[in-house]
Amino acid sequence: MAVPKKKTSKSCKRKRKAVWKRKAAYEADKALSLGKSVLTGRSKGFYYPSDEDEEEEED
């Protein structure tokens, strides 16, 4: 026979939500940092084809 689950307390819900939001903020910071490094040309772990490379391939 099915038994209802126990109700989750407010503190548990808030903790879970805070962790989820913290992860999202961390990923957003990483993405912004990667974008800045790509634009400055100092990125080493990310390949980004520039317009110059595309023009050379067409010739």
C-alpha angles and dihedrals in degrees: 000000000000116000123198116247121246116267115257112238122240092246092055091050092048093049092051092047092049092052091049092050092046090054091050092050091049092051091048090053091050092050092049091049092050091048092052093049091049091051093049091047094236098112115119103175098050128067114216118174111222126214090253092061092052092051092051091052092053094054 
